[in-house]
Amino acid sequence: MKPISIVFVLLVLATSCKKDEEPKPDVNYVGELRLEYSRTFPEFTATATMDVEIDKSGEIYISEPDQVQYSGQDEMNIEGSLIRQNETGTITITSLNGTYKVIDGKEYLSVHASVLIDGTQTTWSYDEDYGWIQVAEITFSVEDPVENPLEFNIDDAVIGQVGSQLGATVTAAPFGTITYKWILILVVGL
């Protein structure tokens, strides 16, 4: 075989084995990712905040947030009985990683995060003769309340102040609702 033929065959093999390149954004983005855990009874909102950077090289940086402590206490009248409920706990977010994706021509930030919400709910009932009487104390853990991966639309995250939002609201009868909401807000960076 002639040297030119060998070089040609090697060139053909090298280009045919070339791996598809991962998509990359045209610009840099910076912003924040938040997880909001809220209840209507007892009323509170707890927020964990992470810094986010999407580099046009395709590199993604998401900071590890501090553990968030929360508490809330409220009273409510249910069928003529006065109830007091207190909830305290922590939100821990770990193992954060992100990937830039293009799906059907739209840019997305795909995030994987491990979330653990540990809490204690204490409930009291009011008695005219004895005052507040504790009737229950329940500890609980909620893991990954919103399914991974979290697929945030980057256009939604850049436009407006509400950002790209994912989450769920569940009813906790008779005490109202519980909401788990992820929010990504970005601006075009330099």
TORZA-622578 format. One line per field, with one value per residue (C-alpha): residue number from 0; x, y, z; residue in one letter. Coordinates in nm, 4 decimals. Layout:
<martors>
seq: [NUM:...]
xx: [X:...]
yy: [Y:...]
zz: [Z:...]
type: [A:...]
</martors>
This chain:
<martors>
seq: [0:1:2:3:4:5:6:7:8:9:10:11:12:13:14:15:16:17:18:19:20:21:22:23:24:25:26:27:28:29:30:31:32:33:34:35:36:37:38:39:40:41:42:43:44:45:46:47:48:49:50:51:52:53:54:55:56:57:58:59:60:61:62:63:64:65:66:67:68:69:70:71:72:73:74:75:76:77:78:79:80:81:82:83:84:85:86:87:88:89:90:91:92:93:94:95:96:97:98:99:100:101:102:103:104:105:106:107:108:109:110:111:112:113:114:115:116:117:118:119:120:121:122:123:124:125:126:127:128:129:130:131:132:133:134:135:136:137:138:139:140:141:142:143:144:145:146:147:148:149:150:151:152:153:154:155:156:157:158:159:160:161:162:163:164:165:166:167:168:169:170:171:172:173:174:175:176:177:178:179:180:181:182:183:184:185:186:187:188:189]
xx: [0.0000:0.1316:0.1943:-0.0713:-0.3304:-0.2450:-0.2781:-0.6116:-0.7461:-0.6335:-0.8038:-1.1296:-1.1200:-1.0422:-1.3286:-1.5798:-1.5032:-1.5411:-1.7712:-2.0717:-1.9967:-2.2185:-2.4198:-2.2865:-2.4637:-2.3833:-2.3451:-2.2575:-2.5404:-2.5268:-2.8012:-2.9534:-3.1438:-3.3849:-3.5870:-3.8880:-4.0699:-4.3912:-4.7081:-5.0340:-5.0780:-4.8670:-4.7788:-4.4108:-4.1741:-3.8192:-3.5762:-3.2448:-3.0453:-2.7657:-2.5486:-2.5517:-2.3087:-2.3450:-2.0299:-2.0398:-1.7769:-2.0582:-1.9278:-2.1939:-2.1316:-2.3961:-2.2949:-2.3746:-2.6204:-2.6002:-2.8484:-3.1662:-3.3508:-3.7182:-4.0102:-4.3671:-4.6556:-5.0240:-5.3634:-5.6849:-6.0443:-6.1629:-6.5278:-6.5354:-6.2023:-5.8969:-5.5848:-5.2237:-4.9600:-4.5847:-4.3417:-3.9638:-3.6983:-3.4113:-3.3646:-3.0449:-2.9467:-2.6453:-2.5039:-2.5873:-2.4845:-2.6088:-2.5960:-2.6691:-2.9090:-3.0898:-3.4280:-3.6401:-3.4324:-3.4803:-3.2068:-3.2410:-3.0441:-3.0908:-3.0210:-2.9863:-3.0121:-3.0559:-3.3016:-3.3880:-3.6453:-3.6470:-3.9076:-4.1185:-4.4853:-4.6374:-5.0129:-5.2057:-5.5773:-5.7172:-5.9270:-6.1208:-6.0203:-5.6649:-5.5378:-5.3205:-5.2849:-5.0347:-5.2156:-4.9479:-4.5813:-4.4734:-4.1284:-4.1023:-3.8572:-3.9281:-3.6695:-3.6576:-4.0092:-3.9702:-3.8496:-3.5023:-3.3827:-3.5151:-3.5403:-3.5363:-3.6122:-3.3332:-3.5483:-3.8051:-3.5253:-3.3900:-3.7202:-3.9106:-3.8672:-4.0563:-3.7920:-3.8301:-4.0343:-4.0898:-4.2687:-4.5708:-4.8448:-5.0223:-5.3214:-5.2651:-5.6293:-5.7638:-5.4571:-5.4186:-5.1382:-4.7679:-4.5646:-4.2196:-4.1019:-3.7700:-3.6982:-3.4127:-3.3451:-3.0649:-2.9176:-2.6791:-2.3278:-2.0137]
yy: [0.0000:0.3455:0.5967:0.8324:0.5511:0.4677:0.8329:0.8564:0.5402:0.6702:1.0064:0.8352:0.6160:0.9114:1.1245:0.8395:0.7565:1.1170:1.1463:1.3804:1.6983:1.7988:2.1169:2.4374:2.7669:3.0718:3.2928:3.2682:3.2688:3.3492:3.3398:3.1387:2.8209:2.8079:2.5407:2.6781:2.4585:2.6194:2.5338:2.7194:2.5745:2.6391:2.9193:2.9455:2.9417:2.8078:2.8726:2.7120:2.9174:2.8058:3.0117:2.8928:2.9588:2.8181:2.8786:2.8865:2.6102:2.3891:2.3794:2.4092:2.5290:2.4975:2.5888:2.3599:2.5447:2.5587:2.3458:2.5513:2.5463:2.6411:2.6752:2.7893:2.7961:2.8798:2.8316:2.7301:2.6630:2.3246:2.2371:2.4486:2.3232:2.5460:2.3699:2.4897:2.3339:2.3883:2.2526:2.2746:2.1089:2.1252:2.1151:1.9536:1.9593:1.7622:1.5934:1.8832:1.8577:2.0115:1.9519:2.1909:2.0362:2.1313:1.9600:2.0336:2.3465:2.4865:2.5315:2.3524:2.3184:1.9634:1.9408:1.6414:1.7164:1.5057:1.6747:1.5703:1.7538:1.6368:1.7798:1.7530:1.8511:1.9116:1.9602:2.0919:2.1236:2.3951:2.2965:2.5617:2.4045:2.2869:2.5205:2.3824:2.0024:1.8347:1.5684:1.4618:1.4907:1.3396:1.3275:1.2913:1.2816:1.3707:1.2702:1.4313:1.5811:1.6752:1.3986:1.4229:1.5336:1.8877:2.0227:2.4056:2.5986:2.8572:3.1063:3.1012:3.1455:3.4554:3.6271:3.7974:3.7728:3.4490:3.2326:2.8726:2.6894:2.3223:2.1728:2.0244:2.1303:1.8695:1.8983:1.8269:1.8122:1.9750:2.1956:2.3438:2.2765:2.1931:2.3256:2.2203:2.4612:2.4845:2.8199:2.8988:3.2669:3.3586:3.6635:3.6710:3.7050:3.8554]
zz: [0.0000:-0.0869:0.1971:0.0589:0.0669:0.4299:0.5317:0.3486:0.5206:0.8627:0.7952:0.6969:1.0086:1.2373:1.1057:1.1034:1.4696:1.5804:1.8827:1.8621:2.0526:2.3405:2.2749:2.4291:2.4976:2.2829:2.5919:2.9603:3.2168:3.5897:3.8478:4.1260:4.1860:4.4809:4.6522:4.8406:5.0913:5.2159:5.4057:5.4567:5.8106:5.9983:5.7597:5.6652:5.3694:5.3898:5.1047:5.0115:4.7585:4.5255:4.2876:3.9255:3.6404:3.2901:3.0867:2.7083:2.7203:2.8529:3.2106:3.4831:3.8392:4.1129:4.4687:4.7617:4.9895:5.3660:5.5551:5.6071:5.9378:5.9397:6.1794:6.1789:6.4239:6.3753:6.5334:6.3578:6.4546:6.3250:6.3908:6.7081:6.8453:6.8613:6.7262:6.7413:6.5194:6.5162:6.2564:6.2814:6.0711:5.8268:5.4502:5.3246:4.9563:4.8326:4.5217:4.2910:3.9280:3.6078:3.2342:2.9497:2.6958:2.3782:2.3392:2.0315:1.9662:2.3199:2.5812:2.9163:3.2361:3.3629:3.7375:3.9676:4.3393:4.6504:4.8869:5.2423:5.4530:5.8153:6.0479:6.3583:6.3765:6.7173:6.7564:7.0554:7.1273:7.3520:7.6531:7.8490:8.1820:8.1143:7.8393:7.5617:7.5625:7.3341:7.1307:6.8821:6.7955:6.4648:6.3099:5.9335:5.6429:5.2815:5.0203:4.6756:4.6804:4.3108:4.0786:3.9214:3.6766:3.7050:3.3480:3.3560:3.0367:3.0081:2.8112:3.0942:3.3505:3.1712:3.0851:3.3664:3.7403:3.8012:3.6321:3.5260:3.7914:3.8680:4.1641:4.3292:4.5686:4.7797:5.0120:5.3796:5.4935:5.7016:5.7355:5.3860:5.1389:5.1184:4.8251:4.7012:4.4299:4.2423:4.0739:3.8332:3.7572:3.5135:3.3436:3.0499:3.1879:3.0419]
type: [M:K:P:I:S:I:V:F:V:L:L:V:L:A:T:S:C:K:K:D:E:E:P:K:P:D:V:N:Y:V:G:E:L:R:L:E:Y:S:R:T:F:P:E:F:T:A:T:A:T:M:D:V:E:I:D:K:S:G:E:I:Y:I:S:E:P:D:Q:V:Q:Y:S:G:Q:D:E:M:N:I:E:G:S:L:I:R:Q:N:E:T:G:T:I:T:I:T:S:L:N:G:T:Y:K:V:I:D:G:K:E:Y:L:S:V:H:A:S:V:L:I:D:G:T:Q:T:T:W:S:Y:D:E:D:Y:G:W:I:Q:V:A:E:I:T:F:S:V:E:D:P:V:E:N:P:L:E:F:N:I:D:D:A:V:I:G:Q:V:G:S:Q:L:G:A:T:V:T:A:A:P:F:G:T:I:T:Y:K:W:I:L:I:L:V:V:G:L]
</martors>
